[in-house]
Amino acid sequence: MAERSTAAVDVADNSGDEPLTAKADQATADGVAKNPERDTDIDQTQGRGGAKEPGKASSPTELHSGHKLAKRYRLEECVTRLDGFSSWRAVDEKLRRAVGVHILPADHVRARAVLAAARSAALLGDPRFVQVLDAVEENDLVYVVHEWLPDATELTALLAAGPLEPHDAYQMVSQVAAAMAASHREGLAHLRLNPNAVLRTSSGQWRIRGLAVNAALRGVGSDTPQRTDTEAIGALLYAALTQRWPYESDAYGLAGLPKDVGLIAPDQVRAGIHRGLSELAMRALVNDGATASRHEAACTTPEELVKAIGEMPRVRPPEPAFSGPPEYQRTTYQQGTYGRPSAHAGVTQPVVPPPAPLQSRTGKALKWAVSALLIAALGLGSWQLADALMDRGKSSDDTNTTQTQDDGDKGAAKAPQPVKIQSAQEFVAVGGAQHPNDVAKTYDGDTSTAWRTKSFNNGPQIAPLKPGVGIVYDLGSATDLDAATIGLRYPGDHTTVDLYTSDSAPVSLDSMHKAGSTTTTSTTATVKPGKPVKARYILVWLTAVPMSGYDAATYSQAGYKQAITEVHFTG
């Protein structure tokens, strides 16, 4: 069940709740959803064979576990069957990996819209979204293939255990808002952004699934998509802080607000909530005059929300709790008790007298023998001491040499050790990604493989088109960093590499610390921090790339570009 809840794209909300976008559009003053509708409970729909709408075609093919699409995608388990389409967990037999698949008949009323939405989302290539891998029309079927994330957990499941800590809520809203701002710059809206669509990976990254596709599958639209998605982010933050849904009806396993009370600030729902995050949620929830009592202006677009987050002080992670040393435990052996039963309370133990000294004839002989041995030992030691003093001059050179070697060993610095990379992903500050699926090639031990940038028309500086491009590496835990060595594919004038570090999953360049920088014209760049650095996340950031011609090995056009072959960290 855990795998199903985290990997299947959400296309039906829990318990028959009204979708977030429909609620958002009803609440906003400047737009109403084009297709407001209620979701149908999955189990009930399956039990009666699925509800058909007028003019909606049924599937021409009876799909079942084991069925193959394109002789490649083997269906394993149906996770949703609703409104004439179904969603499956499948296996890509060509690449031997799990994937998710949405399937609907080619003559379905929404088939064209789903194909268009899936192909647009695939072109975005932003790693903060669950990636669309394929969108195909074949044999009277339309199907969309997407990533499957078994190591991720839905926000719904996280909130079932309780509200998020302030730092986790801050990270969630920062990353989700930045991702949606980037997608809206490319003209893509989500419109069904709810706790089922937001996932936290095992590395702490937040990812969004169903961009454009979920809304297309359900026929949901909006005249004000930016405002709809912004209010949805505000609802996510509100729920993360309070464990309550900011509307009167219950949804996503969360209780709604009391009726006839209206929308009240999170810090009025639950004590101890971070004031800045509470105000941020109210600025995003622009419905029903939610910000009327606030001095700050409402946020009506994800871009405005990102700006508001940047203006507030960072919410830092809680300090680790250090437990005190364990209480001292007395050992079994205690003076005066070993080998004898312990004293009972109120009973005085008899004092055992020590044994009598050696006063007999045998005792006196023994004492004389010991004295003689001591005298002999003293004489032998004196002779050896004199002999050593006489030979001291002869061995002075050897002694000095040995001393020098010993001092040299003591003063030698500890050699840097390789640091293992646990995982990595492309970091996108502005615009689209470069080649996110090739990130793992930068630490696979094979210098013939690489991750590369796109070819730019102007250079060597990538700005102002982008502030830079690069990859953020997760070391698994906070680790001392001595140096970073980056293997490059293209020499020339010139490549500039910056190194950024962070203790938590980075959301922007401003959230990280710049540790060092270097510029090179060769195929190797080494960056050493100016002062000792200890961090978990390391960003290798390219801000300038050389001009290079057409590369047949990587199918890249001539232009200003660079490729990273191998990255090594030492600490």
C-alpha positions as CSV (number, residue, x, y, z in Angstrom):
1,M,0.0,0.0,0.0
2,A,2.9,2.4,0.7
3,E,4.2,1.9,-2.8
4,R,0.8,2.4,-4.4
5,S,0.2,5.6,-2.4
6,T,3.5,7.2,-3.4
7,A,4.0,6.2,-7.0
8,A,0.6,6.2,-8.7
9,V,-0.4,9.6,-10.1
10,D,-3.3,11.0,-8.2
11,V,-6.3,11.3,-10.5
12,A,-9.1,10.7,-7.9
13,D,-9.2,12.4,-4.5
14,N,-9.9,10.5,-1.3
15,S,-13.4,9.9,0.1
16,G,-15.3,11.6,-2.6
17,D,-14.0,15.1,-1.7
18,E,-14.3,18.0,-4.0
19,P,-11.1,18.7,-5.9
20,L,-8.9,21.5,-4.7
21,T,-9.1,23.3,-8.0
22,A,-12.9,23.4,-8.0
23,K,-12.9,24.7,-4.5
24,A,-10.2,27.2,-5.3
25,D,-12.1,28.6,-8.3
26,Q,-15.3,28.8,-6.3
27,A,-13.5,30.8,-3.7
28,T,-11.6,33.2,-5.9
29,A,-13.3,36.4,-7.0
30,D,-11.9,36.6,-10.5
31,G,-12.5,33.3,-12.0
32,V,-14.7,30.1,-12.0
33,A,-13.6,26.7,-13.1
34,K,-14.7,25.7,-16.5
35,N,-15.5,22.1,-15.4
36,P,-16.4,22.1,-11.7
37,E,-17.2,18.5,-10.6
38,R,-17.0,16.1,-7.7
39,D,-14.6,13.1,-7.6
40,T,-16.1,9.7,-7.3
41,D,-15.0,7.3,-4.7
42,I,-12.6,4.7,-6.3
43,D,-13.9,1.6,-4.5
44,Q,-17.5,2.4,-5.3
45,T,-16.8,3.1,-8.9
46,Q,-14.9,-0.2,-9.3
47,G,-17.7,-2.1,-7.6
48,R,-20.3,-1.0,-10.0
49,G,-18.1,-1.2,-13.1
50,G,-17.5,2.6,-13.4
51,A,-19.9,5.4,-14.1
52,K,-20.3,6.5,-17.7
53,E,-20.9,10.0,-18.7
54,P,-22.9,11.0,-21.8
55,G,-20.8,11.0,-24.9
56,K,-17.9,9.2,-23.3
57,A,-16.6,6.1,-25.0
58,S,-15.8,2.9,-23.1
59,S,-12.4,1.2,-23.4
60,P,-12.3,-1.0,-26.6
61,T,-9.7,-3.3,-25.0
62,E,-10.1,-5.2,-21.8
63,L,-6.9,-4.5,-19.9
64,H,-5.5,-6.9,-17.4
65,S,-2.3,-7.6,-15.5
66,G,0.3,-8.9,-17.9
67,H,-1.0,-6.9,-20.8
68,K,1.8,-5.2,-22.8
69,L,1.8,-1.8,-24.5
70,A,4.2,-1.2,-27.4
71,K,5.7,-4.6,-26.6
72,R,7.5,-2.9,-23.8
73,Y,5.3,-1.7,-20.9
74,R,3.9,-4.7,-19.0
75,L,0.9,-3.8,-16.8
76,E,1.2,-5.1,-13.2
77,E,-1.5,-3.5,-11.0
78,C,-4.5,-1.2,-11.6
79,V,-4.4,1.6,-9.1
80,T,-7.2,3.7,-10.4
81,R,-10.2,3.1,-12.7
82,L,-12.4,6.1,-13.1
83,D,-14.3,8.3,-15.7
84,G,-13.3,6.0,-18.6
85,F,-9.6,5.9,-18.0
86,S,-7.4,3.7,-15.8
87,S,-4.0,4.2,-14.1
88,W,-1.5,1.3,-13.7
89,R,1.7,0.3,-12.1
90,A,3.8,-1.2,-14.9
91,V,7.3,-2.4,-15.8
92,D,9.4,-1.0,-18.6
93,E,10.9,-4.3,-19.8
94,K,13.4,-2.4,-22.0
95,L,15.0,-0.4,-19.2
96,R,14.0,-2.8,-16.4
97,R,12.4,-0.2,-14.2
98,A,9.0,0.5,-12.7
99,V,6.8,3.1,-14.3
100,G,3.2,4.4,-14.1
101,V,0.8,4.4,-17.0
102,H,-2.5,6.3,-17.6
103,I,-4.6,4.6,-20.3
104,L,-7.8,5.8,-22.0
105,P,-9.6,5.0,-25.3
106,A,-8.4,7.0,-28.3
107,D,-12.0,8.2,-28.9
108,H,-12.4,9.4,-25.3
109,V,-13.6,13.0,-25.1
110,R,-10.4,14.0,-23.3
111,A,-7.9,11.9,-25.2
112,R,-6.6,14.9,-27.3
113,A,-6.2,17.1,-24.3
114,V,-4.4,14.5,-22.3
115,L,-1.9,13.8,-25.1
116,A,-1.2,17.5,-25.5
117,A,-0.8,18.1,-21.8
118,A,1.5,15.1,-21.4
119,R,3.8,16.2,-24.3
120,S,4.0,19.7,-23.0
121,A,4.9,18.5,-19.5
122,A,7.5,16.2,-20.9
123,L,9.2,19.1,-22.7
124,L,9.5,21.0,-19.4
125,G,12.1,18.5,-18.1
126,D,12.2,20.1,-14.6
127,P,13.4,17.5,-12.1
128,R,11.1,19.0,-9.4
129,F,8.2,17.4,-11.2
130,V,7.5,13.7,-11.7
131,Q,8.7,13.3,-15.3
132,V,6.5,12.2,-18.2
133,L,8.5,9.6,-20.1
134,D,6.2,8.8,-23.1
135,A,2.9,9.9,-24.5
136,V,1.5,7.6,-27.3
137,E,-1.6,6.9,-29.4
138,E,-1.6,3.3,-30.5
139,N,-4.2,0.5,-31.3
140,D,-7.2,2.6,-30.3
141,L,-5.6,3.6,-27.0
142,V,-3.9,6.7,-25.7
143,Y,-1.5,6.1,-22.9
144,V,0.9,8.3,-20.9
145,V,4.0,6.8,-19.2
146,H,5.5,8.6,-16.2
147,E,8.1,8.1,-13.4
148,W,7.4,5.7,-10.5
149,L,8.8,6.8,-7.2
150,P,8.7,4.0,-4.6
151,D,10.9,5.8,-2.2
152,A,8.6,8.9,-1.9
153,T,5.8,9.6,0.5
154,E,2.7,11.6,-0.2
155,L,2.0,14.8,1.8
156,T,-1.3,13.1,2.7
157,A,0.5,10.3,4.5
158,L,2.8,12.7,6.2
159,L,-0.1,14.7,7.6
160,A,-1.9,11.6,8.8
161,A,0.9,11.4,11.4
162,G,0.6,15.0,12.4
163,P,1.5,18.6,11.2
164,L,4.9,19.2,9.8
165,E,7.7,20.8,11.7
166,P,8.2,24.5,10.8
167,H,11.4,23.8,8.9
168,D,9.8,21.0,6.9
169,A,6.8,23.1,6.1
170,Y,9.1,25.9,5.0
171,Q,11.1,23.6,2.7
172,M,7.8,22.2,1.2
173,V,6.3,25.6,0.4
174,S,9.6,27.0,-0.9
175,Q,10.3,24.1,-3.3
176,V,6.7,23.7,-4.5
177,A,6.3,27.5,-5.1
178,A,9.6,27.7,-7.0
179,A,8.7,24.7,-9.1
180,M,5.2,26.1,-10.0
181,A,6.7,29.5,-10.8
182,A,9.1,27.8,-13.2
183,S,6.2,25.8,-14.9
184,H,4.0,28.9,-15.3
185,R,6.9,30.7,-17.0
186,E,6.7,28.0,-19.6
187,G,2.9,28.3,-19.8
188,L,2.0,25.1,-17.8
189,A,-0.4,25.0,-14.9
190,H,-1.3,22.2,-12.6
191,L,-4.9,23.0,-11.5
192,R,-5.1,19.9,-9.3
193,L,-2.3,20.7,-6.8
194,N,-3.4,18.9,-3.6
195,P,-1.7,16.8,-0.8
196,N,-2.0,13.7,-3.0
197,A,0.1,15.4,-5.7
198,V,3.0,16.5,-3.5
199,L,5.7,13.9,-2.6
200,R,8.7,14.0,-0.3
201,T,11.6,11.7,-1.4
202,S,13.9,9.9,0.9
203,S,16.6,12.6,0.4
204,G,14.2,15.3,1.6
205,Q,13.4,16.7,-1.9
206,W,9.8,17.7,-2.6
207,R,8.4,16.7,-6.0
208,I,5.1,17.4,-7.8
209,R,3.2,14.9,-9.9
210,G,0.5,15.2,-12.5
211,L,1.5,18.6,-13.9
212,A,-1.1,19.5,-16.5
213,V,-2.0,15.8,-17.0
214,N,-4.2,15.3,-13.9
215,A,-6.3,18.3,-14.9
216,A,-6.6,17.1,-18.5
217,L,-7.6,13.6,-17.4
218,R,-10.5,15.1,-15.3
219,G,-11.4,17.9,-17.7
220,V,-10.6,20.6,-15.1
221,G,-9.7,24.1,-16.3
222,S,-9.5,27.7,-15.0
223,D,-9.7,31.2,-16.3
224,T,-7.0,32.2,-13.8
225,P,-4.6,29.3,-13.6
226,Q,-1.8,31.2,-11.7
227,R,-4.2,32.3,-9.0
228,T,-5.7,28.8,-8.8
229,D,-2.3,27.2,-8.3
230,T,-1.2,29.9,-5.8
231,E,-4.2,29.3,-3.7
232,A,-3.6,25.6,-3.8
233,I,0.0,26.1,-2.5
234,G,-1.5,28.2,0.3
235,A,-3.9,25.4,1.2
236,L,-1.0,22.9,1.2
237,L,0.9,25.2,3.6
238,Y,-2.2,25.7,5.8
239,A,-2.7,21.9,6.0
240,A,1.0,21.3,6.8
241,L,0.9,23.7,9.7
242,T,-2.5,22.9,11.2
243,Q,-3.3,19.3,10.0
244,R,-6.7,20.9,9.0
245,W,-8.1,21.6,5.5
246,P,-8.8,25.3,5.1
247,Y,-12.3,24.9,3.9
248,E,-15.5,23.7,5.6
249,S,-15.6,20.2,4.1
250,D,-13.3,17.4,5.1
251,A,-10.7,16.3,2.4
252,Y,-7.6,14.2,2.0
253,G,-8.0,12.6,5.4
254,L,-8.0,16.1,7.1
255,A,-10.9,17.7,9.0
256,G,-12.2,21.0,7.6
257,L,-12.7,24.2,9.5
258,P,-15.7,24.7,11.7
259,K,-18.8,25.9,9.8
260,D,-19.8,29.6,9.8
261,V,-16.4,30.6,11.2
262,G,-14.7,31.5,7.9
263,L,-11.1,31.2,7.1
264,I,-9.0,31.9,10.2
265,A,-5.2,32.2,10.4
266,P,-3.3,29.0,11.1
267,D,-1.9,30.4,14.4
268,Q,-5.5,30.8,15.6
269,V,-6.2,27.1,14.8
270,R,-3.3,25.7,16.6
271,A,-0.9,27.1,19.2
272,G,2.8,27.4,18.6
273,I,2.7,27.8,14.8
274,H,5.4,29.8,13.2
275,R,4.0,33.3,12.7
276,G,5.8,34.0,9.4
277,L,4.5,30.8,7.8
278,S,1.0,31.5,9.1
279,E,1.0,34.9,7.5
280,L,2.4,33.4,4.3
281,A,-0.4,30.9,4.1
282,M,-3.0,33.6,4.5
283,R,-1.4,35.7,1.7
284,A,-1.7,32.8,-0.7
285,L,-5.2,31.9,0.3
286,V,-6.8,35.0,-1.3
287,N,-10.4,33.9,-1.1
288,D,-13.1,35.5,1.0
289,G,-11.0,38.4,2.1
290,A,-8.5,36.1,3.9
291,T,-5.9,38.9,3.8
292,A,-8.1,41.8,4.8
293,S,-6.6,42.0,8.2
294,R,-3.1,41.7,7.0
295,H,-0.7,44.5,6.1
296,E,1.0,42.6,3.3
297,A,-0.5,42.3,-0.2
298,A,-2.0,39.0,-1.3
299,C,0.0,36.7,-3.5
300,T,-1.9,35.9,-6.6
301,T,0.9,34.1,-8.7
302,P,3.5,31.6,-7.8
303,E,6.2,34.1,-8.7
304,E,4.8,36.6,-6.1
305,L,4.7,33.8,-3.6
306,V,8.4,32.9,-4.2
307,K,9.3,36.6,-3.7
308,A,7.4,36.7,-0.4
309,I,9.2,33.6,0.8
310,G,12.5,35.1,-0.1
311,E,11.7,38.3,1.9
312,M,10.9,36.4,5.1
313,P,13.7,35.1,7.4
314,R,14.8,31.6,6.7
315,V,13.3,28.9,9.0
316,R,16.3,26.9,10.2
317,P,16.2,23.2,11.1
318,P,15.8,22.4,14.8
319,E,19.0,21.9,16.8
320,P,19.8,18.2,17.3
321,A,18.9,17.0,20.7
322,F,21.9,15.6,22.6
323,S,21.2,13.3,25.4
324,G,23.3,13.4,28.6
325,P,25.7,10.6,29.5
326,P,24.1,7.5,31.1
327,E,24.1,7.3,34.9
328,Y,27.2,5.7,36.3
329,Q,26.6,2.0,37.0
330,R,28.7,0.4,39.7
331,T,30.4,-2.8,38.7
332,T,29.9,-6.2,40.2
333,Y,33.2,-6.0,42.1
334,Q,33.1,-3.7,45.1
335,Q,35.8,-3.5,47.7
336,G,34.9,-5.6,50.7
337,T,32.0,-7.4,49.0
338,Y,33.5,-9.5,46.2
339,G,33.0,-13.3,46.9
340,R,30.8,-12.6,50.0
341,P,27.1,-12.0,50.3
342,S,26.1,-8.4,50.7
343,A,25.3,-7.0,54.1
344,H,21.7,-7.0,55.3
345,A,20.3,-3.7,56.5
346,G,20.8,-3.1,60.2
347,V,23.4,-5.9,60.6
348,T,27.0,-5.1,61.5
349,Q,29.6,-7.2,59.6
350,P,32.5,-8.5,61.7
351,V,35.9,-7.1,60.8
352,V,38.3,-9.7,59.5
353,P,41.8,-9.1,60.9
354,P,44.7,-9.1,58.4
355,P,47.1,-12.1,58.4
356,A,50.1,-12.0,60.8
357,P,53.4,-10.8,59.4
358,L,56.2,-13.3,58.5
359,Q,57.7,-13.8,61.9
360,S,58.7,-17.5,61.7
361,R,62.1,-18.9,60.7
362,T,60.9,-19.6,57.1
363,G,59.6,-16.0,56.9
364,K,63.0,-14.5,58.0
365,A,64.8,-16.6,55.4
366,L,62.5,-15.5,52.7
367,K,63.0,-11.9,53.6
368,W,66.8,-12.2,53.3
369,A,66.5,-13.9,49.9
370,V,64.3,-11.1,48.6
371,S,66.8,-8.5,49.9
372,A,69.7,-10.3,48.1
373,L,67.8,-10.3,44.8
374,L,67.1,-6.6,45.1
375,I,70.8,-5.8,45.7
376,A,71.8,-7.9,42.7
377,A,69.2,-6.2,40.5
378,L,70.5,-2.7,41.5
379,G,74.1,-3.7,40.7
380,L,73.2,-5.0,37.3
381,G,71.1,-1.9,36.5
382,S,74.0,0.4,37.4
383,W,76.4,-1.5,35.2
384,Q,74.0,-1.3,32.2
385,L,73.6,2.5,32.8
386,A,77.3,3.1,32.8
387,D,77.7,1.1,29.6
388,A,75.0,3.1,27.9
389,L,76.6,6.4,28.9
390,M,79.9,5.3,27.3
391,D,78.3,4.3,24.0
392,R,76.2,7.4,23.9
393,G,78.6,9.4,21.7
394,K,78.8,6.5,19.1
395,S,75.0,6.4,18.6
396,S,74.2,10.1,18.6
397,D,74.0,10.3,14.8
398,D,71.5,7.3,14.6
399,T,69.5,8.8,17.5
400,N,69.2,12.2,15.7
401,T,68.2,10.5,12.5
402,T,65.5,8.5,14.2
403,Q,64.2,11.5,16.1
404,T,63.9,13.5,12.9
405,Q,61.9,10.7,11.2
406,D,59.6,10.3,14.2
407,D,59.0,14.1,14.3
408,G,58.3,14.0,10.6
409,D,55.7,11.2,11.0
410,K,54.0,13.1,13.9
411,G,53.8,16.3,11.9
412,A,52.4,14.7,8.7
413,A,48.9,15.8,7.8
414,K,46.2,13.2,7.4
415,A,45.7,12.4,3.7
416,P,42.3,13.4,2.3
417,Q,39.9,10.5,1.8
418,P,37.3,10.0,-1.0
419,V,33.7,10.9,-0.1
420,K,31.0,8.7,-1.5
421,I,28.1,10.3,-3.4
422,Q,24.7,8.9,-2.4
423,S,22.5,10.5,-5.0
424,A,22.3,13.6,-7.2
425,Q,19.9,15.6,-9.4
426,E,20.1,18.5,-11.7
427,F,19.6,21.9,-10.1
428,V,17.4,24.4,-12.0
429,A,17.5,28.0,-11.0
430,V,15.8,29.6,-14.0
431,G,14.1,28.1,-17.0
432,G,14.2,24.4,-18.1
433,A,16.5,21.6,-17.2
434,Q,19.5,20.5,-19.3
435,H,19.7,16.6,-19.3
436,P,18.4,15.5,-15.9
437,N,18.3,11.8,-16.9
438,D,22.1,11.8,-17.3
439,V,23.1,13.1,-13.9
440,A,24.1,9.6,-12.6
441,K,26.7,9.4,-15.3
442,T,28.8,12.0,-13.4
443,Y,29.7,9.5,-10.6
444,D,29.3,6.1,-12.3
445,G,33.1,5.6,-12.5
446,D,33.1,5.7,-16.3
447,T,34.8,8.7,-17.9
448,S,33.3,7.9,-21.3
449,T,29.8,8.9,-20.1
450,A,28.8,12.4,-19.2
451,W,26.1,14.8,-18.3
452,R,26.1,17.8,-20.7
453,T,24.6,21.3,-20.9
454,K,22.7,22.4,-23.9
455,S,24.5,24.4,-26.6
456,F,24.2,28.1,-26.1
457,N,24.5,30.7,-28.9
458,N,26.4,33.2,-26.7
459,G,29.2,32.8,-24.2
460,P,31.4,31.9,-22.4
461,Q,29.3,33.5,-19.7
462,I,25.9,31.7,-19.5
463,A,24.3,34.8,-17.9
464,P,22.0,36.6,-18.6
465,L,20.2,33.7,-20.2
466,K,20.6,31.7,-17.0
467,P,22.6,32.3,-13.8
468,G,24.2,29.0,-14.4
469,V,23.5,25.2,-14.7
470,G,24.7,22.3,-12.6
471,I,24.1,19.3,-10.4
472,V,23.5,19.1,-6.6
473,Y,25.1,16.0,-4.9
474,D,23.8,14.4,-1.8
475,L,26.5,12.9,0.4
476,G,24.0,11.2,2.7
477,S,25.1,13.1,5.9
478,A,27.1,16.2,6.8
479,T,30.7,15.5,5.7
480,D,34.0,17.5,5.8
481,L,34.9,18.7,2.3
482,D,38.5,19.2,1.4
483,A,38.2,19.6,-2.4
484,A,36.1,18.8,-5.5
485,T,37.6,17.5,-8.7
486,I,35.4,17.8,-11.8
487,G,36.3,16.1,-15.0
488,L,35.2,18.1,-18.1
489,R,34.7,16.9,-21.7
490,Y,35.5,20.1,-23.6
491,P,38.6,22.3,-23.2
492,G,38.8,25.9,-24.4
493,D,38.4,29.4,-23.2
494,H,37.0,29.0,-20.6
495,T,35.0,27.0,-18.0
496,T,34.1,28.5,-14.6
497,V,33.0,26.2,-11.8
498,D,31.5,27.4,-8.5
499,L,31.0,25.2,-5.5
500,Y,28.0,25.8,-3.2
501,T,27.2,23.9,0.0
502,S,24.0,23.4,2.1
503,D,23.0,21.4,5.2
504,S,19.4,21.0,3.9
505,A,18.0,20.3,0.4
506,P,18.7,23.5,-1.5
507,V,15.8,25.5,-3.0
508,S,17.7,28.4,-4.5
509,L,21.2,29.7,-4.8
510,D,20.5,32.2,-2.0
511,S,19.7,29.3,0.3
512,M,23.3,27.9,-0.1
513,H,26.8,29.0,0.9
514,K,29.4,29.6,-1.8
515,A,32.4,27.6,-0.8
516,G,34.8,28.3,-3.7
517,S,35.3,28.9,-7.4
518,T,37.8,28.2,-10.2
519,T,38.3,28.9,-13.9
520,T,40.1,26.5,-16.2
521,T,40.9,26.0,-19.9
522,S,41.6,22.3,-19.5
523,T,39.4,19.2,-19.0
524,T,39.9,19.2,-15.2
525,A,38.7,21.7,-12.6
526,T,39.6,21.5,-8.9
527,V,37.8,23.6,-6.4
528,K,39.1,23.9,-2.8
529,P,37.0,25.8,-0.2
530,G,38.7,28.8,1.2
531,K,38.0,27.6,4.8
532,P,37.0,24.3,6.3
533,V,33.5,23.2,5.1
534,K,31.1,20.6,6.4
535,A,27.9,20.0,4.5
536,R,25.6,17.3,3.2
537,Y,24.6,18.9,-0.2
538,I,27.2,20.1,-2.7
539,L,26.3,22.0,-5.8
540,V,28.7,22.0,-8.8
541,W,27.6,25.1,-10.7
542,L,28.8,26.1,-14.2
543,T,28.6,29.8,-14.9
544,A,30.9,29.9,-18.0
545,V,31.4,27.3,-20.7
546,P,33.7,27.2,-23.7
547,M,32.9,27.1,-27.5
548,S,33.1,23.6,-28.9
549,G,32.1,22.1,-32.3
550,Y,29.7,19.4,-33.1
551,D,30.1,16.3,-30.9
552,A,29.0,13.1,-32.6
553,A,29.4,11.0,-29.4
554,T,26.9,13.1,-27.5
555,Y,24.8,14.3,-30.5
556,S,25.3,17.9,-29.4
557,Q,25.4,20.8,-31.8
558,A,28.3,23.4,-32.0
559,G,28.0,26.2,-29.5
560,Y,29.0,27.3,-26.0
561,K,28.6,24.1,-24.0
562,Q,30.3,21.8,-21.4
563,A,29.9,18.2,-20.2
564,I,30.9,16.7,-16.8
565,T,32.3,13.3,-17.0
566,E,33.2,12.4,-13.4
567,V,33.0,14.3,-10.1
568,H,35.1,13.3,-7.1
569,F,34.9,14.8,-3.6
570,T,37.6,14.4,-0.9
571,G,37.3,15.2,2.8
